[in-house]
Amino acid sequence: MRLKSKIILLAVAPLIVATTIITYLGFQSARDLAEQELAIYEFNLVDAKKQALKNHVNIAMSAIRPILENDQLEDAEAQYRVKKILAGLSYEDDGYFFAYEMSGVNLVHPTQPDFVGKNLWNFQDRTGNYLIQGLIRAAQAGGGYHRYIWEKPPLMKQEDKLGYVVAIDRWDWIMGTGLYLDDIYAELAKTKGIMNDNIQRSFFTVIEVVVVTVVLVILLGLAINLHEHKLADSRLKELAQRFMRLQVNERRGFSRELHDGINQLLVSCKFRIELAENKLKRDHEKEVIHQELSKAGDLINQTISEVRQISHNLRPTLLDDLGLDTALRALVDQFMERTRIKVAYCFEVVSNIPDEIEITIYRLTQEALTNIEKHAQAKNITLHVWQSYRHIGFECLDDGCGFSQKSVLSSGIGLINMRERIELIGGDFTLESQRGKGTKVQALLPLEQGF
């Protein structure tokens, strides 16, 4: 996998993981909140039912209270009238009132008259709940509620029911009514369905946002990748052009040195030898012939010196024979002897370094010292070469007159050559200078692997 693909993956993977975790936690939190809201909603609905039941029972008690407080009526007549009133009372579609003795005998039951007169003390609903006993206990406690399962008219389907009862102390009766809770459950189920739909829509919305974000990140990464590829290709072409230009300049200089130097010397040498040959044929004096040959020998020596200098310029033999440290020290010693400028030289490289880095540092030192000699008017120079884990560093600092970087960098062939040499091998070149404050040349050259 390519590095850029890994970077895109490292950008997308944490986003997906973080979004998944946040979405999951949000989803769970939404579900918990929905459950809490449903519980509160159910409590409020049941509480409203309880209050309605209490109101219904109070209305029924108001209807039978005149009979209960009438001491002139005999108990049998009064009980008959109370039963008749309770049996005739109803509310909503399925609301009715019932009455029981404290012993469990049913007295009033409009929807199921077969129960009237029967003792239902041990009557249980399908869950095993002794519902009559529970209603009697609630009435004996001063009035209260009891939940149970009962058949709902008109289909007589068993549903959860909430009853409220009070005691009729005159005859040890209980009277009450109940409301079925199926409508509450239906309302809760509907509300829960709406909440779940909202949570699900929110979840899918988050997923869509994440997918769109991931796609945008990938597209952005691909766009950046493509742009960087184009920049890299452009940079590569530029470096290739610089390399070709550097080669052309070096070959042009080499050609000029061969033509103007060695070629002229060899032509002069050939001319002297031919002149001596002609004089020898004409029987000139040996002294004259010897002078011509001596001049030809001097020309040959000059040619040898020129060849040696050109060879040195192409690649100093000291680099191959004694290494970079010795070659730089020799270069510095020659510079100090020639210019009388003090150079503090420090070399801190402990490993063998590639040939291209050696020659680059050597040429960089040559160019820096040449520029200082020609332009800087410096008295002191610090030259430092060091090695880090992945780089070879170079720094040349002088206390000369300095210069304006913009003008020199745009016109200085030597500085341009230095920069191009370093960039061709993947290094970084830095030049800092101000008028009157000297100049600092820095370079970082990458090693293929850490030493």
Buried (B, 14 or more C-beta within 10 A) or exposed (E): EEEBEEEBEEBBEEBBEEBEEEBEEBBEEBEEEBEEEBEEBBEEBBEEBBEBBBEBBBEBBEBBEEBBEEEEBEEEEBBEBBBEBBBEBBBEEBBBBBBBBBEBBBBBBBBBEEBBEEBBBEBBBEEEBBBBBBBBBBBBEEBBBBBBBBBBBEEEEBBBBBBBBBBBEBBBBBBBBBBBBBEBBEEBEEBBEEBEEEBEEBBEEBEEEBEEBBEEBBEEBEEEBEEEEEEEEEEEEEBEEBBEEBEEEEEEEEEEBBEEBBBBBBEBBEBBBEBBEEBBEEEBEEEEBEBBBEBBEBBBEBBEEBBEEBEEBEBBEBBEEEBBBBBBBEBBEEBBEEBEBEBEBEBEBEEEBEEEBBBBBBBBBBBBBEBBBEBBEBEEBBBBBBBEEEBBBBBBBBBBBBBEBEEBBEEBEBBBBBBBBBBBBEBBBEBEBEEEEBBBBBBBBEBEEEB
